[in-house]
Amino acid sequence: MPSDTRILIVDDHEDTLYALESALAPLGYLLGRATSGDEALKQVLRGQVGLLLLDVRMPGVSGLEVVRYMRRVEQTQHIPVILLTGFGADHELTTTAFALGVADLVLKPVDPWTLRTKVRYLYDAHRRHLALEREVHRLRALAAEHTGTAAHLRPGLPHPDARVPTQRPMGAHAGELEKDRT
């Protein structure tokens, strides 16, 4: 994750935003804020968000609607989300939230130590996941480059059963096969 990736805190109450920022400040991560679901979506779609702390009930676009939208967009579907609610544990909310892939559902008022622990774990895990994805991408490109240049130099491997035709090397074209058969 780029070094300017931040944790986005979304709540329609300024005092809650301030409390959450104060609780997370000791972690040393960059923090962003939004006061509505619309504003949160705009920031998430612009990129550079590595974790979302999101109030469930807000005027306009709710936290659940934000998550529903994020899960449909490839660039945002893997961003971890912690939902925050001040209305107590609700079975329907919990079921819906976890069905949407929310990482956790936290009740307000939030215990700062617990929140920091969860945020640190999820943010760092997401960062490691993205680093592994980049490495896999890089290795696949190297493998494709390697097999693309070397495949046409290797002869087809014979199968132990003589009735099975020789396998075509990766990247070989039909014309090259005809030359091999003659």
Salt bridges, closest charged atoms under 4 A:
ASP11 OD2 - LYS108 NZ 2.69
ASP12 OD2 - HIS13 NE2 3.82
GLU14 OE1 - ARG33 NH1 2.62
GLU21 OE1 - ARG33 NH2 2.89
ASP55 OD1 - LYS108 NZ 3.13
ASP104 OD2 - LYS118 NZ 2.60
ASP124 OD1 - ARG127 NH2 3.15
GLU133 OE2 - HIS129 NE2 3.13
GLU135 OE2 - ARG138 NH2 2.60
ASP161 OD2 - ARG163 NH2 2.95
GLU178 OE2 - ARG181 NH1 3.49
